[in-house]
Amino acid sequence: MAMSGVFSERDLARYREDGFLIRRRLFTTEEIRRLGDTARSDHALDRAAAERDDGEGNRVRLSLWNHPGEGIYGMVARCRRLVDSVEQLVGGEVYHYHSKMVLKDARTGGAWAWHQDYGYWYQNGLLFPDLCSVMVAIDPATAENGCLEVLKGSHRMGRINHILSGDQAGADPERVAESAKRLETVPCVMNPGDAVFFHANTLHRSGPNRSEHPRWAMICCYNAAWNDPYKESHHPGYTPLHKVDDDAVLAAEGSDVDFADLAKADRSARSLTEQDR
């Protein structure tokens, strides 16, 4: 039985080949305005934001939470147009693995090194890379303010060892350099409300924000229900995801999530790089 969602069969074939898909106007202008207003006025989110050095002296800020909640963050992560579409790509039921807000501020927002999400999450007891992340643009994402870049088709390379650089674990530079000679680097230039869906093994990065404009984005990450981790980590095991109708996004008010201790994630990343050496 075909699952509902925003993608056509042709889209699904492209995702299998390319490892990512951009969906324009997934969220409306008003939905994104409310999401952005909530995030920028959310003192708890700001206090929870962790800073990480990008290896070049610039700082990257992000806040992370495991369970979606009933506020606007949760309604975005649980709405049918998003979850049903992820389930199309993964091929069945998913649950909310975590979400995060990336706060790339004007002139000061640092870069993210080339990496695979599964390069981090493998260490959490996930046997298969059957996960999908969705980055939703709150601000315009451009080359000047450090938009996401992906290596098209790189998910077919499998998991790559990751090495610590600054406060970040990045993919093995030698393999990244060689893969970049054969694969196309695609900048994910997006308007507010656009979203990019990408496979857990897709190599991606973003440059520093050299512009006068912020580049905030929310990233919702999902794991296949059958890929329940075999051990506990700082991200949750299978928890049934209760979807909501799309109009719940505009009806939601405020934020009610519990922000995670990102020091635990940092320790996991360091453990990963030590084992990969």
C-alpha positions as CSV (number, residue, x, y, z in Angstrom):
1,M,0.0,0.0,0.0
2,A,1.4,3.4,-1.0
3,M,2.1,5.8,1.9
4,S,0.9,9.4,1.9
5,G,3.4,12.1,1.8
6,V,4.6,14.9,-0.5
7,F,6.9,12.8,-2.7
8,S,6.2,11.1,-6.1
9,E,7.6,7.8,-7.2
10,R,10.1,9.8,-9.3
11,D,11.2,11.7,-6.2
12,L,11.7,8.5,-4.3
13,A,13.9,7.2,-7.1
14,R,16.0,10.4,-7.0
15,Y,16.4,10.1,-3.3
16,R,17.7,6.6,-3.6
17,E,20.2,7.7,-6.2
18,D,21.2,11.1,-4.8
19,G,20.7,10.7,-1.0
20,F,18.8,14.0,-0.6
21,L,15.7,15.9,-1.8
22,I,14.8,19.6,-1.5
23,R,11.1,20.3,-1.1
24,R,10.1,23.9,-1.8
25,R,7.5,25.7,0.4
26,L,6.9,22.7,2.7
27,F,5.9,25.2,5.3
28,T,4.0,28.4,4.7
29,T,5.3,31.9,5.4
30,E,3.1,32.3,8.4
31,E,4.1,28.9,9.9
32,I,7.8,29.8,9.5
33,R,7.3,33.3,10.9
34,R,5.7,31.8,14.0
35,L,8.4,29.1,14.3
36,G,11.2,31.7,14.0
37,D,9.5,34.2,16.4
38,T,9.2,31.4,19.0
39,A,12.8,30.3,18.6
40,R,14.3,33.8,18.7
41,S,12.3,34.7,21.9
42,D,12.9,31.3,23.6
43,H,15.2,32.1,26.5
44,A,15.5,28.4,27.4
45,L,16.6,27.5,23.9
46,D,19.2,30.3,24.0
47,R,20.5,29.2,27.4
48,A,20.7,25.6,26.3
49,A,22.7,26.5,23.1
50,A,26.1,24.9,23.1
51,E,29.0,26.4,21.3
52,R,31.5,24.3,19.3
53,D,34.7,25.4,17.7
54,D,34.8,24.7,13.9
55,G,38.6,24.3,13.8
56,E,39.1,27.7,12.3
57,G,38.4,29.8,15.4
58,N,34.7,30.3,14.6
59,R,31.9,29.1,16.8
60,V,28.8,27.1,15.9
61,R,25.8,27.2,18.2
62,L,23.0,24.7,18.5
63,S,20.3,23.5,20.9
64,L,19.0,20.0,20.9
65,W,16.0,18.1,22.3
66,N,15.0,14.4,22.1
67,H,11.2,14.5,22.5
68,P,9.1,16.7,20.3
69,G,6.5,18.0,22.9
70,E,3.2,19.8,22.3
71,G,4.5,23.3,21.4
72,I,5.3,24.6,17.9
73,Y,8.6,22.7,17.7
74,G,6.7,19.5,18.3
75,M,3.9,20.3,15.9
76,V,6.5,20.9,13.1
77,A,8.3,17.6,13.9
78,R,5.0,15.6,14.2
79,C,2.9,17.1,11.4
80,R,1.8,14.6,8.7
81,R,3.3,16.4,5.7
82,L,6.7,16.0,7.3
83,V,6.5,12.6,9.0
84,D,4.6,10.9,6.2
85,S,7.1,12.1,3.7
86,V,10.0,10.8,5.8
87,E,8.2,7.5,6.0
88,Q,8.0,7.4,2.2
89,L,11.8,7.8,2.1
90,V,12.7,5.3,4.8
91,G,10.1,2.8,3.7
92,G,7.9,2.5,6.8
93,E,7.3,3.7,10.4
94,V,9.7,6.1,11.9
95,Y,10.0,7.7,15.3
96,H,11.5,11.1,16.5
97,Y,15.2,10.5,17.1
98,H,15.8,14.2,18.1
99,S,15.5,17.7,16.8
100,K,17.9,20.7,17.0
101,M,18.0,24.4,16.2
102,V,21.1,25.5,14.4
103,L,21.8,29.1,15.3
104,K,24.2,30.5,12.7
105,D,24.4,34.1,13.5
106,A,25.5,37.0,11.2
107,R,29.2,37.3,10.8
108,T,30.0,35.0,13.7
109,G,28.4,31.7,12.8
110,G,31.1,29.0,12.2
111,A,31.3,26.2,9.7
112,W,30.4,22.5,10.0
113,A,33.0,20.1,8.7
114,W,32.1,17.4,6.1
115,H,30.4,14.6,8.0
116,Q,27.7,11.9,7.9
117,D,25.1,11.8,10.6
118,Y,25.5,8.1,10.8
119,G,29.1,8.7,11.5
120,Y,28.0,10.0,14.9
121,W,24.9,7.9,15.4
122,Y,26.5,4.5,14.6
123,Q,28.1,4.8,18.1
124,N,24.6,4.9,19.7
125,G,23.8,1.3,19.0
126,L,22.1,1.8,15.6
127,L,22.8,-1.2,13.4
128,F,21.6,0.3,10.1
129,P,21.7,3.8,8.6
130,D,17.9,3.8,8.2
131,L,17.5,7.4,9.4
132,C,16.6,10.6,7.7
133,S,17.1,14.2,8.7
134,V,15.0,17.2,7.5
135,M,16.4,20.7,7.7
136,V,13.7,23.4,7.6
137,A,14.9,26.9,6.7
138,I,13.8,29.6,9.1
139,D,15.9,32.2,7.4
140,P,17.1,32.4,3.8
141,A,19.9,29.9,3.3
142,T,22.5,31.2,0.8
143,A,26.2,30.6,-0.1
144,E,27.1,33.8,1.7
145,N,25.5,32.8,5.0
146,G,26.7,29.2,5.1
147,C,23.9,27.1,3.6
148,L,24.0,23.3,3.8
149,E,26.1,21.6,1.1
150,V,25.8,17.9,0.2
151,L,27.9,15.5,-1.9
152,K,25.4,14.0,-4.3
153,G,25.2,10.2,-4.1
154,S,27.7,10.0,-1.3
155,H,25.3,7.9,0.9
156,R,26.2,5.0,-1.3
157,M,29.8,5.0,0.0
158,G,28.7,3.6,3.4
159,R,29.9,4.8,6.7
160,I,33.2,6.7,6.8
161,N,35.5,7.0,9.7
162,H,35.3,10.3,11.5
163,I,38.2,12.3,13.0
164,L,38.1,15.1,15.6
165,S,38.7,18.7,14.3
166,G,38.2,21.4,16.9
167,D,35.1,20.4,18.7
168,Q,33.6,18.6,15.7
169,A,34.0,15.1,14.4
170,G,34.5,15.3,10.7
171,A,34.7,12.6,8.0
172,D,38.1,11.3,7.0
173,P,39.5,14.2,4.9
174,E,41.3,11.9,2.5
175,R,38.1,10.1,1.5
176,V,36.1,13.3,1.4
177,A,38.7,14.9,-0.9
178,E,38.6,11.8,-3.2
179,S,34.9,11.6,-3.2
180,A,34.6,15.3,-4.1
181,K,36.5,14.6,-7.3
182,R,33.9,12.2,-8.4
183,L,30.6,13.5,-6.9
184,E,28.9,16.8,-7.4
185,T,28.8,19.2,-4.5
186,V,25.3,20.7,-4.3
187,P,24.6,23.9,-2.3
188,C,21.1,23.7,-0.7
189,V,20.0,27.3,-1.3
190,M,16.6,27.7,0.3
191,N,14.0,30.2,1.2
192,P,12.2,30.2,4.6
193,G,9.8,27.2,4.6
194,D,11.8,25.1,2.2
195,A,13.2,21.9,3.5
196,V,15.9,19.4,2.5
197,F,15.6,15.7,3.4
198,F,18.8,13.8,3.5
199,H,20.0,10.2,4.2
200,A,22.1,9.5,7.3
201,N,25.1,8.5,5.2
202,T,25.0,11.6,2.9
203,L,28.1,13.7,3.3
204,H,27.2,17.3,4.1
205,R,28.8,20.4,5.5
206,S,28.2,24.1,5.7
207,G,30.5,27.1,5.5
208,P,30.7,30.0,7.9
209,N,28.2,32.9,7.9
210,R,30.1,35.8,6.3
211,S,27.0,37.8,5.7
212,E,25.1,40.4,7.7
213,H,22.1,38.1,8.0
214,P,21.5,35.1,10.4
215,R,20.9,31.6,9.1
216,W,18.8,29.7,11.6
217,A,17.3,26.3,10.7
218,M,15.5,23.5,12.5
219,I,16.6,20.0,11.9
220,C,14.3,17.1,12.7
221,C,15.9,13.6,12.7
222,Y,14.0,10.3,12.5
223,N,14.9,6.7,12.9
224,A,13.2,3.7,11.4
225,A,11.1,1.9,14.0
226,W,12.8,-1.4,13.1
227,N,16.2,0.2,13.7
228,D,15.7,0.4,17.5
229,P,19.2,0.8,19.1
230,Y,20.5,-2.2,21.0
231,K,21.9,0.0,23.8
232,E,21.1,3.2,25.6
233,S,22.6,6.5,24.5
234,H,21.8,10.2,24.8
235,H,19.2,9.8,22.1
236,P,16.0,7.8,22.6
237,G,15.1,4.3,21.6
238,Y,11.9,3.5,19.8
239,T,9.0,5.7,21.1
240,P,5.8,5.7,19.1
241,L,5.4,9.0,17.3
242,H,1.9,10.5,17.5
243,K,1.4,12.4,14.2
244,V,-0.8,15.6,14.1
245,D,-2.7,17.2,11.3
246,D,-0.9,19.9,9.4
247,D,-3.1,22.7,10.8
248,A,-1.7,22.0,14.3
249,V,1.5,24.0,13.3
250,L,-0.4,27.3,13.3
251,A,-2.5,26.4,16.3
252,A,0.5,25.6,18.5
253,E,1.8,28.1,21.0
254,G,5.2,28.4,22.6
255,S,7.8,25.7,23.4
256,D,7.6,23.0,26.0
257,V,10.6,20.8,25.2
258,D,13.4,19.6,27.5
259,F,16.7,20.6,26.0
260,A,19.4,17.9,26.0
261,D,22.8,18.0,27.7
262,L,25.1,18.4,24.7
263,A,28.1,17.5,26.7
264,K,27.0,13.9,26.5
265,A,26.8,14.1,22.7
266,D,30.3,15.6,22.7
267,R,31.6,12.7,24.7
268,S,30.0,10.3,22.3
269,A,31.6,12.0,19.3
270,R,35.0,11.9,21.0
271,S,34.6,8.2,21.8
272,L,33.7,7.7,18.1
273,T,36.9,9.3,16.8
274,E,39.1,7.4,19.3
275,Q,37.7,4.1,18.1
276,D,38.0,5.0,14.5
277,R,41.7,5.8,14.7
